[in-house]
Amino acid sequence: MARKTHDVLSVDWVRLELLRTAYSTRGGLFARMDPRMVLAWYVLLALAPWFTHNLTVLLMLFGLGVASVALARVGPLVLGLFVIGLGADVVGLFLASFLFGGNLDTLVALAELNLKLGAVSMASMAAFVSLDPEKLSDALLALRAPELLAFGVSYGYRMLPILVDEYVTVFEGQRLRHAPPPHRGILGWRVILQWCTLAVTAFYPIMLNTAKNVRTTVEALETRGFTYGAANTSGRTLRLAYLRVTALDVAVLAASALTVIGAYWVGGQYPLHR
């Protein structure tokens, strides 16, 4: 059991999970959709919770977010970080409300805020876990976003595995060059302190390597005519020719819109009405 836990929580497992998340290798419903429609779906679900204060509506929107996460096949790493973050936020806010004289109304307001944040966060996970760098960049270009913005998004995604690999290499190199503490201390606090110090200092070489990689990448792109190809109408049309809005896209967007409208109707609420 301890061996299985170590394998799951290892650095290699975290790196693989980040790669699966960044490159949308898990599949899922939204990965088969047109990226422009995925962004439209995300805007709908990200804005809907902020126009109501009704707990019934927010609970239904939260449930829609849960269903979206399941359909998108969000990985355990991202989902676990979301659960831990939301749980810590809920516990912290509730404790603060009790310590500073809060009452039942305060708890209801905090529950409303956490439901909104949870619904928006799950919509974000479902949407962006389902879009690989190429699709997201092409969707932004199709929506007439600036070429440099589309390139920056794609480049940031593609730099992620490189940065993770370099960080692991630097961190392991520093571990080999540093002797372990002579005394572990109570609960091994000296070992933990050394690891935290090495984890922070490993970022400095990464910054220098990142600067070198950025310069190399920019020069390579310019020699291939990236700036001209992104701004040229023919090049843009050729690049975005594969984008197609299918019946699945329309069905998912329509079902989500009807669910949001139904949630408002069940709650008997209109936007911006308490």
N, C-alpha and C positions, 0 to 999 in steps of 0.2 A: 504493500500500500504506500509506504514512504517512497519507494522507487518510482511508482507511477506519478505521485505528486511532484517529485523532483523533475521528472521528464516533462510534465505539463507546464510547470512554472519556470522552465529553463529559458535562457536568453534566446536560444535557437527557436524555441516554440513561439516566443513573442515576436521574433523577426519574421517568421513564416506567417503568423497571423497578420502582421502589418502589411506584408506583401499581398496576402489574399484580400485584405480589405482595400488596399490602394488599387489593385488591378482587377477587382470584381470577378474573382475566379470561382465564387460559390454559386453563381447563377441566381436563380430566383425570378419572381414575376417581373420586377421592374428592370432587370437586366435585359429582358427581351423587348422592352419598349423603346420607342424613339426617345433619344435623350432630351429633346425639346419638350416633349410631353411629360417626361419625368420632372423636369424643372417646373413646368406649369402645375403639376400635381403637388410638388413640394411647396410652392407659393400658396396654393389653396390651403393646405393643412397647416402651414406655418402661420398664416394670418387668422384663420378661423377662431382659434382659442382666445384671441385678444379682444374680440368684440362682444364678449359676454362675461357676466359674473355669476351665472347660474351654475350650481354644482352639478345638476343633472346633465346639462349640456356638456360640461367639461369632462364628466365621467365617461360619456359616450365618445367624445373626441379622444380621450385617453385610451379607451378600448380600441378605437380605430387605429391609433398609433401602435398598440400592441399587435394587432392583426397585421399591420404593415411590416413591422419588424420580423414577424414570423414568415410572411410571404417573401421578404427580401433576403431571408437566410443570413441575418447578421451574425458575425462570428462571435465566439464566446469572449474574446478579449475586449472588444468594443462594448458588448452587452454587459460584461462584468464591470467595466469601468463606469458605465452609465448607472447601473444599479447601486454601486458603492457610492458614487457621487450624489445621486439623488437621495439615497438613504441617509448619508451624512448630513446633507442639507436639511432634510426633514427633521432629523433628531436635533440638530443644532438650533434651528429656528424655534422648535417647540420648547427646548430648554431655555432659550433666551426669553421667550414669551412668558414662561412661568417665573423666571428669576426677576423679571422687570414688571411683575404685576399684571400680566395679561389675563384675559378672561375667555369665555367661550367664543365671543365674536372674533377675538384675535386668532384663535385656532382655526375658525372657519376661513378667515382671510388668508392665513398661511396655507391651508389646504388648497384653496383656490389658486394661489400663486404656484404651488408645487405641481398641481395638475396641469396648469398652463405650460410650465417649463418642461414637464415630462412629455406632454403631447408634442410640443415643438421639437424636443430633442429626439424623440423616436422617429418623427417624420424626417428629420435631418439624417439620422442614421440610415433609414430605409432608402432614401434617395441617393445619397452620395456614396454609400457602400455599393450600390448597383451601377455606378457610372465609372468606367475606367478612364484614365487620363485622356485618351484619344476622343472618346465619346463626349466627355464634358467639354473639352476644348472645341470640338466641332459644333456642339450645341450653342456655345457662346458666340462662335463666329456666325452661325446661322441666325442668331438673334441680334446681329449687328453690334456685338460688343467689340471694343478696340482689339486690334490684332495682338498687341503686346500683352493685354490681359489674358486672352486665350492661350498665348504661348506661356505666360507665367504660370497659369494653372497646370498646364501639361508638364512643364519643366519641373515644377515643385513636386508633383506626384512621382516623376521619374527619378528625381534626386533622392527620394526617401530611402529606397533600398541601398543606394550607394552610401548615404550618410550612416545608416544603421551598420553596414559592414565595416566602414572605417572606424566608427565608434567602438565596435566590439574589438577590432584589431588593436586600437590604441589602448583601450582599457586592459585587455589581456597583457599587452606589452608592459604596461606600468605595473601590473600585478607581479610579473616575473622579475622586474627590477627592484621591487620593494620586499624586504624581509617582513614576515609576519610579526605582530607585536610579541614581545617576550612573555607577557602575561595577558591572558584573554580578558580578565576582569569579570565582574558579576554579569552573568547572562551574555558574556562575550561582547560587552559594549565597546571595548577597544577595537575589536575586529570590525564591528559595524561602523565605527567612526572612521577607520582606515578605508573601508570600502566607499563610504560616502565621500571622503576626501578625493579618492582616486576617480570616482564618478564625476565629480565637478571639474577636476583638473584635466580630465580627458577631453573636455569640450574645447580647450584652447587650440590643440593641434587640428581639430576638426574644422575650426573657423578658417585656418590657413589653407587647408586642403580644399575646402569648399570654394574659396576665392580662386584658387588655381583651376578647379574644375569648371567654374562658371566662365572664366576667360576662354578656356579651351573650347567649351561648348558653343559660346557665342561666335567665336572665330570660325568654327566648323559650319555653323548654321549660315553665316553670312557668305561663305564660299559656295554654299549650295543655293543661294538666292532666297533665303527665308523671307527677308523683309519684302522683296518684290513679289514673291509668290503669294504671301498672305494678303497683300493689298491689291493684287491684280484680280480683276473680275473673272477672267477665264480660269485662273488657278483656284479661286475660291469655289467656283461652280463645280469644277472637277473634284475637288476635295469633299464637297458636301453632297455629291450626287447620290450617295447611298442612303441618305436620310429619307425615311418614308413613314408617314402616319398611317398605321394600320387599324383594323377594327379592334384589336386588343387595346391599343392606346386610348381610343375613344371610349371603349367600355369601362376601362379602369378609371379614367378621369370622370366620366359621367356617374359611375357608381359612387365614387368618393364625394362628388358634389352633392348627389342625392342623400348620401349618409349625413353630410354636414347639415344640409337643409332639414333632414328628418330629426337630427339632434336638437336643432333650434326649435322645431315644431313641438317635439315631445316636451322640451323644457318650458314651452310657452313663452319663449323669450325672443326679442328682436335685438339686433346688434346695438350695442351701447345702451341697453336698457337693463337696469338692475331688477 
